[in-house]
Structures are given as structure tokens and as C-alpha cells.
Amino acid sequence: MDLKWLRRIIGAGVITLLFQSCGAKYHLNRAIAKDPTILDSVVLKVDTIVVTQKEEIRDTLILQRIDTINLERNGIRIDLRRFYDTIEVDVECPPDTIRISKEIRVPQVVYEEKKFKKKHIWILIISAILYTFALIKLLK
């Protein structure tokens, strides 16, 4: 095996060991250590607004005489106009707004402490010994 390839393999192994602890879980644990309040559950409030459109209904009845009736209840306006043999009915419903509120509970983050296992220590010791032997062999 060429000396150049051996150095590349050893360098890749060292870089892999250095960047092993830089995962998302590592950063999450650091953030929790700095600010433990991020573990509290959060309640989000979601508002939904439904707007109905204005509706108009027109109808005609045939009678006699002249008369006008104006009614207004709950925002609905009704105009009845009688002009000799014709009745005009004009109904106007204003647009409505319906508001729906929901509360959504977001589950809290589960904190798990990272444990350094014995097998990691053994792997570190064995890799250090192999690295030392490789350096000794290269220097001779």
C-alpha cells in the first residue's frame, strides 16, 4: 500500500471521529442546556375566518294600489313596494363573518442525556494504538 493512501485513510478516520458529535442531537442537547424553557409545551392558537357573500332575492307579485313596507331585522333589510298591480320584494342580506378558533397542543421535546458507552472507549484506544503503530512503521 502506498504511503499517500495510508495517510488519506488515517486522515479520513480522524476527521470522522472529530465530526461524530456534531449531529442534530448534539446541538439540541446544547440548546437545552443553555435554555431549559424550550422543553415546555407550547399552545398555538389558529384562527379561521369564513366570510359569506351578500345575497339578494327579488320577486314580483301582482295586486292593486300603491304601498311601501320597509322591514329590517338582524341586519336583513326587506323592502316591499306595491305599485297598483305589481309588488316588488327586495331582500338584502349583508355579508357574515364567522370566526373559528382552535387550540393545538404541540408535544414537548423529549430530552435524553447522551451516555458515553464503554465500547466507544475501547474503539478509541484501539484506533489510537493502530494509529501509533502505523506512524512508527512509516517513520522507519
C-alpha positions in Angstrom: 0.0 0.0 0.0 1.3 3.4 -0.9 2.2 5.9 1.9 -0.1 8.5 0.4 -3.2 6.2 0.6 -2.4 5.3 4.2 -2.2 8.9 5.2 -5.5 9.6 3.5 -7.3 6.7 5.2 -5.9 7.8 8.6 -6.9 11.4 8.0 -10.4 10.4 7.0 -10.7 8.3 10.2 -9.6 11.2 12.4 -12.0 13.6 10.6 -14.8 11.1 11.1 -14.1 10.9 14.8 -13.9 14.6 15.2 -17.2 15.3 13.5 -19.1 12.4 15.1 -20.5 14.6 17.9 -21.7 17.4 15.6 -25.1 15.8 14.8 -28.5 17.4 15.4 -29.0 15.7 18.7 -25.7 17.2 20.0 -26.9 20.7 19.1 -30.3 20.1 20.6 -28.7 19.0 23.9 -26.5 22.1 23.9 -29.5 24.3 23.2 -31.5 22.7 26.1 -28.5 23.2 28.4 -28.5 26.9 27.6 -32.2 27.4 27.9 -34.3 24.6 29.6 -37.6 26.5 29.0 -37.7 25.3 25.4 -38.9 21.9 26.8 -42.1 23.5 27.9 -45.2 22.6 25.8 -46.5 25.3 23.5 -50.1 26.1 22.7 -50.7 27.5 19.3 -54.0 29.3 18.5 -55.3 29.0 15.0 -58.0 31.4 13.8 -60.1 30.6 10.7 -62.4 33.3 9.3 -65.3 32.4 7.0 -66.9 35.3 5.1 -70.2 34.7 3.4 -71.1 36.7 0.3 -74.0 39.1 0.1 -77.3 37.6 -1.2 -80.1 39.4 -2.9 -83.5 37.9 -3.8 -86.0 39.7 -6.0 -89.6 38.6 -6.6 -92.7 40.1 -8.0 -96.4 39.7 -7.1 -99.3 41.3 -9.0 -102.0 43.2 -6.9 -103.6 46.7 -7.0 -102.9 50.0 -5.2 -99.8 51.8 -4.2 -97.9 51.0 -0.9 -94.4 50.6 0.5 -93.3 48.5 3.5 -89.7 48.6 4.9 -88.6 45.9 7.4 -85.2 45.5 9.0 -84.3 42.7 11.4 -80.9 41.2 12.4 -79.2 43.0 9.6 -81.6 41.8 6.9 -83.4 44.5 5.0 -86.7 43.8 3.2 -88.5 46.4 1.0 -92.0 45.6 -0.2 -93.2 48.1 -2.9 -96.7 47.8 -4.2 -97.5 49.8 -7.3 -101.0 49.2 -8.5 -101.0 45.6 -9.7 -97.2 44.9 -9.1 -95.4 44.1 -5.8 -91.6 44.3 -5.8 -89.8 42.4 -3.0 -86.2 43.5 -2.4 -84.3 41.5 0.3 -80.7 42.2 1.2 -78.6 40.1 3.5 -75.3 41.6 4.5 -72.1 39.5 4.4 -71.4 37.5 7.5 -68.1 36.8 9.3 -67.7 33.5 11.2 -64.7 33.1 13.4 -63.5 29.6 14.4 -60.7 29.3 17.0 -58.8 26.1 17.7 -56.0 25.4 20.2 -53.4 23.0 19.1 -51.0 21.5 21.6 -47.5 20.9 20.4 -45.8 18.0 22.1 -42.7 18.9 24.1 -39.2 17.9 23.2 -38.0 14.7 24.9 -34.6 15.3 26.5 -32.3 12.3 26.5 -28.9 12.6 28.0 -26.0 11.3 25.9 -24.1 8.4 27.5 -20.6 7.6 26.7 -20.5 3.8 26.5 -17.5 1.5 27.2 -17.4 0.3 23.6 -16.6 3.8 22.5 -13.7 3.9 24.9 -12.4 0.6 23.6 -12.7 1.7 19.9 -10.8 5.0 20.8 -8.0 3.1 22.5 -7.7 0.5 19.7 -7.7 3.2 17.0 -5.0 5.2 18.9 -2.8 2.1 19.2 -3.2 1.3 15.4 -2.5 4.9 14.5 0.7 4.8 16.7 1.8 1.6 15.0 1.2 3.0 11.6 3.2 6.1 12.4 6.1 4.1 13.8 6.1 1.9 10.7 6.0 4.9 8.4 8.9 6.6 10.2 11.2 3.6 9.9 
